[in-house]
């Protein structure tokens, strides 16, 4: 930010004194005079430019003295800025995008939405902030994203560019069947694997992303709506490794246990709602949270999910410090120089061309 200041501002207190003295000297005084019978005839005489200059000399002298005083006050200009720095919190979001996340048991603005759509909405508020949801945003924290179904995938490295991360979150989708021209599903085998739930692999990948990062606090926020039924890493082992590396693990279970409607494509590629039984392994999620010094939360609707992230938002706060940087250039020469020149010119003219004889 551009700034201007007087480093020795107290010198400016002399300016009223300079103006007062100047006013006293310019006030009319009674002086000895030659008596004329009348001076009316002198009023019509033309005013020369030298006479005009002479009338300006007292004003120029005052301006010069004020500029000299301003120079003594050391005027300075330059850049002054404040930088907010934080101790730093690194957060890895681990999101379930398995087939069960398409279940339609959440609502946003009175409209039925999938669990994944509700999660994406709340996570974007968690990243960018939302007054309505009581979320302040994580603008000073490093945040990354791991998505998992049957396989874990790092969708975004740890970053401060939360706008880009928010865009990536919006694009998350549950794996879909791919059909050929005849309507046959050509990825049937891999799709079954992709729609599974590999909780341990997702947490293990998040731990790997955080382990070598320098930060005051490292946090994993795991969100899932199922139980672990795929992957190569046991979820409890992943939580233990997180604990050993000083990484805190918060776990969130979302949705309802029981029968929930899920959209599904029939043989003709048409989406229909099919009731399916789901189970959230809350015991596993609680154990993982305890192991890695975190907490377990459960959310059955969008409002509850926002409250969960609001609680985490309040628990994991960075410590801030402010550092001020200033760089100034001295400008006294631009004030004192013209001021001295003006007073010198006035003094020379008063002693030469405009000298008054007694």
C-alpha positions as CSV (number, residue, x, y, z in Angstrom):
1,X,0.0,0.0,0.0
2,X,1.4,3.5,-0.9
3,X,2.0,5.6,2.2
4,X,3.1,9.1,3.0
5,X,4.3,10.4,6.4
6,X,6.3,13.0,8.2
7,X,8.9,11.1,10.3
8,X,9.7,14.2,12.5
9,X,6.2,15.6,12.4
10,X,6.7,17.8,15.5
11,X,8.6,20.4,13.3
12,X,5.3,21.1,11.7
13,X,4.2,22.8,14.9
14,X,6.4,25.8,13.8
15,X,4.2,26.6,10.9
16,X,1.5,28.4,13.0
17,X,4.3,30.4,14.5
18,X,5.7,31.3,11.0
19,X,2.2,32.4,9.9
20,X,1.6,34.5,13.0
21,X,4.9,36.3,12.7
22,X,4.2,36.9,9.0
23,X,0.8,38.3,9.7
24,X,2.2,40.7,12.3
25,X,4.9,42.0,9.9
26,X,2.4,42.4,7.1
27,X,-0.1,44.4,9.3
28,X,-0.1,48.1,8.4
29,X,2.0,50.2,10.8
30,X,2.1,54.0,11.4
31,X,5.3,55.3,9.9
32,X,6.7,58.9,9.3
33,X,5.2,60.2,6.1
34,X,5.5,63.2,3.8
35,X,2.3,65.3,3.9
36,X,0.7,66.0,0.6
37,X,-2.4,68.1,0.0
38,X,-3.9,65.2,-2.1
39,X,-2.9,61.9,-3.6
40,X,-6.1,61.4,-5.6
41,X,-4.2,62.0,-8.8
42,X,-1.9,59.1,-8.1
43,X,-4.6,56.4,-8.0
44,X,-5.0,56.4,-11.8
45,X,-1.3,55.7,-12.4
46,X,-0.7,52.2,-14.1
47,X,0.5,49.3,-11.9
48,X,3.7,47.8,-13.3
49,X,4.7,44.1,-13.1
50,X,7.5,45.0,-10.7
51,X,5.0,46.4,-8.3
52,X,2.9,43.2,-8.6
53,X,6.0,41.1,-7.9
54,X,6.9,43.2,-4.9
55,X,3.4,42.6,-3.4
56,X,3.9,38.9,-3.8
57,X,7.3,38.8,-2.0
58,X,5.9,38.5,1.5
59,X,3.7,35.6,0.4
60,X,6.5,33.9,-1.3
61,X,8.7,34.3,1.8
62,X,6.0,32.7,3.9
63,X,5.6,29.8,1.5
64,X,9.4,29.3,1.4
65,X,9.7,29.2,5.2
66,X,6.8,26.7,5.4
67,X,8.5,24.5,2.9
68,X,11.7,24.6,4.9
69,X,9.8,23.7,8.0
70,X,8.1,20.8,6.1
71,X,11.6,19.6,5.0
72,X,12.7,19.6,8.6
73,X,9.8,17.3,9.4
74,X,11.3,14.7,7.1
75,X,8.5,13.9,4.6
76,X,8.7,10.3,3.4
77,X,6.8,8.2,0.8
78,X,7.0,4.6,0.0
79,X,5.3,1.2,0.5
80,X,3.8,0.0,3.8
81,X,2.1,-3.4,3.9
82,X,1.0,-6.0,6.4
83,X,1.3,-9.7,5.9
84,X,-0.8,-12.2,7.8
85,X,1.0,-15.4,8.4
86,X,-0.3,-18.5,10.2
87,X,1.4,-21.4,11.9
88,X,-0.3,-23.5,9.3
89,X,-2.8,-26.4,9.3
90,X,-2.8,-29.0,6.6
91,X,-6.1,-30.8,6.0
92,X,-6.6,-33.8,3.7
93,X,-10.2,-34.4,2.8
94,X,-11.0,-38.1,2.2
95,X,-14.4,-38.5,0.4
96,X,-16.3,-41.7,-0.3
97,X,-17.5,-41.8,-3.9
98,X,-18.7,-45.4,-3.8
99,X,-22.0,-46.5,-5.2
100,X,-23.9,-46.0,-2.0
101,X,-23.2,-42.2,-2.2
102,X,-25.9,-42.0,-4.9
103,X,-28.6,-42.8,-2.3
104,X,-31.3,-40.1,-2.3
105,X,-31.9,-39.5,1.4
106,X,-30.6,-35.9,1.7
107,X,-32.3,-32.6,0.8
108,X,-31.0,-29.2,-0.3
109,X,-33.4,-26.3,-0.6
110,X,-36.4,-28.7,-0.3
111,X,-35.1,-30.9,-3.2
112,X,-34.1,-34.5,-2.9
113,X,-30.4,-34.9,-3.6
114,X,-27.8,-37.7,-3.4
115,X,-25.5,-38.0,-0.5
116,X,-22.6,-37.0,-2.7
117,X,-24.3,-33.8,-3.9
118,X,-25.0,-32.8,-0.3
119,X,-21.4,-33.5,0.7
120,X,-20.0,-31.5,-2.2
121,X,-22.3,-28.6,-1.3
122,X,-21.1,-28.6,2.4
123,X,-17.4,-29.1,1.6
124,X,-17.4,-26.1,-0.7
125,X,-18.9,-24.1,2.2
126,X,-16.2,-25.5,4.5
127,X,-13.5,-24.4,2.1
128,X,-14.8,-21.0,1.1
129,X,-17.0,-20.1,4.1
130,X,-20.8,-19.7,4.6
131,X,-22.5,-17.5,7.1
132,X,-25.7,-19.5,6.8
133,X,-23.9,-22.7,7.8
134,X,-21.6,-21.0,10.4
135,X,-18.5,-21.9,8.4
136,X,-15.7,-19.4,8.3
137,X,-13.7,-20.9,5.4
138,X,-10.1,-22.3,5.4
139,X,-8.4,-19.6,3.3
140,X,-5.1,-19.8,5.3
141,X,-4.9,-23.6,5.4
142,X,-3.4,-26.1,3.0
143,X,-6.1,-28.5,1.9
144,X,-5.9,-31.5,-0.4
145,X,-8.5,-34.1,-1.6
146,X,-8.5,-37.9,-1.9
147,X,-11.5,-39.6,-3.3
148,X,-12.1,-43.4,-2.9
149,X,-14.5,-46.0,-4.0
150,X,-13.0,-49.4,-4.6
151,X,-9.7,-47.6,-5.3
152,X,-8.2,-44.5,-3.7
153,X,-7.3,-41.5,-6.0
154,X,-5.6,-38.2,-5.1
155,X,-7.8,-35.7,-6.8
156,X,-5.9,-32.6,-5.7
157,X,-2.6,-32.1,-4.0
158,X,-2.3,-30.0,-0.8
159,X,-2.9,-26.4,-2.0
160,X,-3.9,-22.9,-0.9
161,X,-5.9,-22.5,-4.1
162,X,-9.2,-23.3,-2.7
163,X,-11.1,-22.0,-5.7
164,X,-9.5,-24.6,-7.9
165,X,-10.0,-27.3,-5.2
166,X,-13.7,-26.3,-5.0
167,X,-14.1,-26.8,-8.7
168,X,-12.6,-30.3,-8.4
169,X,-15.0,-31.1,-5.6
170,X,-18.0,-30.1,-7.8
171,X,-16.8,-32.4,-10.6
172,X,-16.7,-35.5,-8.3
173,X,-19.0,-38.3,-9.4
174,X,-19.9,-41.9,-8.5
175,X,-18.5,-44.2,-11.2
176,X,-21.0,-44.9,-14.0
177,X,-21.5,-47.8,-16.4
178,X,-20.1,-47.3,-19.9
179,X,-22.3,-48.7,-22.7
180,X,-21.4,-49.6,-26.3
181,X,-23.6,-48.8,-29.3
182,X,-25.8,-51.8,-28.5
183,X,-26.4,-50.7,-24.9
184,X,-24.2,-53.4,-23.4
185,X,-22.1,-52.3,-20.3
186,X,-18.5,-52.7,-21.3
187,X,-17.0,-51.9,-17.9
188,X,-19.1,-54.2,-15.8
189,X,-16.2,-56.0,-14.1
190,X,-14.2,-52.9,-13.2
191,X,-17.4,-51.0,-12.3
192,X,-18.2,-53.5,-9.5
193,X,-14.7,-52.8,-8.0
194,X,-15.0,-49.0,-8.4
195,X,-18.3,-49.0,-6.6
196,X,-17.0,-50.7,-3.5
197,X,-15.6,-49.0,-0.4
198,X,-11.9,-49.0,0.4
199,X,-11.8,-46.9,3.5
200,X,-8.3,-48.0,4.5
201,X,-6.8,-47.2,1.1
202,X,-8.3,-43.7,1.2
203,X,-6.9,-42.9,4.6
204,X,-3.5,-44.5,3.8
205,X,-3.2,-42.3,0.7
206,X,-4.1,-39.2,2.8
207,X,-1.4,-40.1,5.3
208,X,1.1,-40.4,2.6
209,X,0.3,-36.9,1.3
210,X,0.7,-35.4,4.7
211,X,3.6,-37.3,6.2
212,X,6.4,-35.1,4.8
213,X,4.6,-31.8,4.9
214,X,5.8,-29.1,7.3
215,X,2.8,-27.8,9.2
216,X,1.9,-27.0,12.8
217,X,-1.1,-29.4,12.6
218,X,-2.0,-32.2,10.2
219,X,-5.6,-33.4,9.9
220,X,-7.5,-36.0,7.9
221,X,-11.3,-35.6,7.6
222,X,-12.7,-38.9,6.4
223,X,-16.3,-39.0,5.2
224,X,-18.1,-42.3,4.3
225,X,-21.5,-43.8,4.3
226,X,-20.6,-47.5,4.3
227,X,-18.3,-50.1,5.7
228,X,-14.9,-51.2,4.4
229,X,-15.3,-54.0,1.8
230,X,-12.4,-53.4,-0.6
231,X,-8.8,-52.3,-0.8
232,X,-5.5,-53.6,0.5
233,X,-5.0,-51.5,3.7
234,X,-6.9,-52.3,6.8
235,X,-8.6,-49.1,8.1
236,X,-7.4,-49.7,11.7
237,X,-3.8,-50.0,10.5
238,X,-4.2,-46.8,8.5
239,X,-5.4,-45.0,11.6
240,X,-2.5,-46.4,13.6
241,X,0.0,-45.1,11.1
242,X,-1.7,-41.7,11.2
243,X,-1.4,-41.6,14.9
244,X,2.3,-42.5,14.8
245,X,3.0,-39.7,12.4
246,X,1.1,-37.1,14.5
247,X,-1.8,-36.8,12.2
248,X,-5.3,-36.3,13.7
249,X,-8.2,-38.2,12.1
250,X,-11.8,-37.0,12.2
251,X,-14.4,-39.5,10.9
252,X,-17.9,-38.7,9.6
253,X,-20.6,-41.3,8.9
254,X,-23.4,-40.0,6.8
255,X,-26.9,-41.2,5.8
256,X,-29.3,-43.7,7.3
257,X,-28.8,-47.3,8.2
258,X,-31.4,-49.3,6.5
259,X,-33.3,-49.3,3.2
260,X,-32.7,-46.2,1.1
261,X,-33.7,-45.4,-2.5
262,X,-30.9,-45.4,-5.0
263,X,-31.0,-44.4,-8.7
264,X,-29.9,-47.2,-11.0
265,X,-29.8,-47.8,-14.7
266,X,-32.0,-50.7,-16.0
267,X,-31.3,-52.9,-19.0
268,X,-32.4,-50.1,-21.3
269,X,-30.2,-47.4,-19.8
270,X,-33.1,-45.7,-18.0
271,X,-32.6,-44.5,-14.5
272,X,-35.0,-46.0,-11.9
273,X,-35.1,-45.9,-8.1
274,X,-34.3,-49.1,-6.4
275,X,-34.5,-49.7,-2.7
276,X,-31.2,-50.9,-1.2
277,X,-30.0,-51.9,2.2
278,X,-27.1,-49.9,3.6
279,X,-25.1,-50.2,6.8
280,X,-22.6,-47.7,8.2
281,X,-19.9,-49.3,10.2
282,X,-19.9,-46.7,13.0
283,X,-17.9,-48.9,15.4
284,X,-15.1,-48.9,12.9
285,X,-15.2,-45.2,12.4
286,X,-15.3,-44.5,16.1
287,X,-12.3,-46.8,16.7
288,X,-10.3,-45.1,13.9
289,X,-11.0,-41.6,15.4
290,X,-10.0,-42.7,18.9
291,X,-6.8,-44.3,17.6
292,X,-5.7,-41.1,15.8
293,X,-6.8,-38.6,18.5
294,X,-9.8,-37.4,16.6
295,X,-13.6,-37.6,16.9
296,X,-16.4,-39.4,15.2
297,X,-19.5,-37.6,14.0
298,X,-22.7,-38.8,12.3
299,X,-24.9,-36.7,10.0
300,X,-28.2,-37.9,8.6
301,X,-29.1,-34.7,6.7
302,X,-27.5,-31.7,5.1
303,X,-28.0,-29.4,8.1
304,X,-26.4,-32.0,10.4
305,X,-23.5,-32.4,8.0
306,X,-22.9,-28.6,7.9
307,X,-22.9,-28.6,11.8
308,X,-20.3,-31.4,11.8
309,X,-18.0,-29.5,9.5
310,X,-18.7,-26.3,11.6
311,X,-17.5,-28.2,14.7
312,X,-14.4,-29.4,13.0
313,X,-13.9,-25.8,11.7
314,X,-13.9,-24.5,15.2
315,X,-11.6,-27.2,16.6
316,X,-8.9,-26.8,14.0
317,X,-7.9,-23.2,13.9
318,X,-4.6,-21.8,12.8
319,X,-2.7,-19.3,15.0
320,X,-2.1,-16.0,13.2
321,X,0.7,-13.4,13.4
322,X,1.0,-10.1,11.6
323,X,4.2,-8.8,10.1
324,X,4.5,-5.3,8.9
325,X,6.9,-4.3,6.1
326,X,7.8,-0.7,5.3
327,X,10.1,0.9,2.8
328,X,10.3,4.7,2.6
329,X,12.1,7.3,0.5
330,X,13.2,10.6,2.0
331,X,11.5,13.6,0.3
332,X,12.9,16.5,2.4
333,X,15.0,17.8,-0.5
334,X,11.8,18.3,-2.5
335,X,10.5,20.6,0.3
336,X,13.5,22.2,1.9
337,X,15.3,22.9,-1.5
338,X,12.5,24.9,-3.1
339,X,11.8,26.6,0.3
340,X,15.4,27.7,0.7
341,X,15.5,28.9,-2.9
342,X,12.3,31.0,-2.5
343,X,13.5,32.6,0.8
344,X,16.9,33.4,-0.8
345,X,15.3,35.0,-3.9
346,X,13.0,37.1,-1.7
347,X,16.0,38.2,0.4
348,X,18.1,39.1,-2.6
349,X,15.2,41.1,-4.2
350,X,14.5,42.9,-1.0
351,X,18.1,44.0,-0.7
352,X,18.5,44.9,-4.4
353,X,15.7,45.8,-6.7
354,X,13.0,46.3,-4.1
355,X,15.1,47.7,-1.3
356,X,13.3,50.4,0.6
357,X,15.2,53.5,1.5
358,X,14.7,55.0,5.0
